């Protein structure tokens, strides 16, 4: 077989050195900061002081301690000299990562957050907490405000409390994204992946569309990956260093992982398996082990699970499965989620003719063979978009092709060129942990009924990729020119994604598409592009036309909607309070002079009668009407500002 010289790459970091690489102290700091704000949120809620004063009182001692320990351990943060750093990022893969990371950060700086889920329930519930001065069970028709994990919310709450804005929220994801290469390398090597392979993938994997798009937005999936990698990395490191600091960091990271969202709970299995090599060490200090685990429950999903049981009778918070997120049949769940994941990850970065694919998928789902699947899986979604979006993106076509090529290339090399090796101890544990991650993914896909599964399993991708890289033949692939070319193309495929994304376009999208739509009104693609970019551009403040009709004296404003981006109605933050009107609290607020905002179909469900009939019966007055497009799939909807019978106004 002809020998192909390997690409010259920097010497990999030696994890056997006594001093930790510089990214490990940074990862520890990130975990400790996350744990502090997560625990501070609950402590301040109990005290009823969830505000900037409460955070200042708790934060001052924390900053002093951080400064003390930072100065004490300053020598562990030995970063490469500038000339070495420049040389390191002159290589193709690190340079591509640096370019894409900078573009993601620029997008986050230029645009207000417009992630639909964040605008609908993730940011509004923070505003409800701050208005009340504590976490509380919110009386709302959007139940996700209550039963969803609060890990990301606790990190964003102090930013909102001190700035009265959400422009800096993207920094949470941006910081975790910049830590990913180091965490990937440290974790992969400790799992038994060859250092050369780990070096390449530490730059490649973060360019997956789901990681890259969320680096400048408000998604809470990519941050889960950093917590997972931290937990496994420090758990495996604990078995070598025997330092209980590493043990505590690993446990805290696992707790934070579960606290972000309930879909991460199965990932606690590989986290637990990572502690098996050090099980003997844990037995020597059972009391300290128990104290760390029990104290970490405060920042895990446990508090929300307790509140869900208290208020709904189920730890999930949705005992009746109103959101259709729970699949009763594991077979149909696995089949539907597999189809969704494969379909989404095969979508090209730019797909102008997505409508043709969508029509074909609609016909497919209407066939008798697919009837049982669509019945058992109500939210099954095989549609494509013209452009990748933060709310639904998986790792993308580029990395999917590369992962498949790596899998089959490893199998080929294992059969032809390599003897059956004696599996090292580290690799045996790595295989076990990756099998645990595969089991966790299987369980999740059998039970979850999300319509955006490719995005929902973002935290699962690193360990799935690690399982492929543990194959014996994978160590030879970075030496092959064809593999490096495919890998570079996979990374570069993310460039149009981050530039063209409707959430944060890095080109004059709205100006050009509006101009072209006027010049070519008959062109469907141009009209569609203009609509998409316009909706995303206005989503952060989509209710601004209605807010102009609210007077300064309207300190409390009602809202009747259903999965709508109500964050806009809170603006400017701190000036008013929005109340979600439900059948249980309508009598409390429906008084003369009270103003609320609604649309006809939502209010019809709330009042049990046509809105016009209700308005006449309550002597209410419609102050304004506006047709708004908040979500393209729903189309334009008419919204109204209504004031209850006050003849003097």
Order of alpha helices (4+ residues) and beta strands (2+ residues): alpha-alpha-alpha-alpha-alpha-alpha-alpha-alpha-alpha-alpha-alpha-alpha-alpha-alpha-alpha-alpha-alpha-alpha-alpha-alpha-alpha-alpha-alpha-alpha-alpha-alpha-alpha-alpha-beta-beta-alpha-beta-alpha-alpha-beta-beta
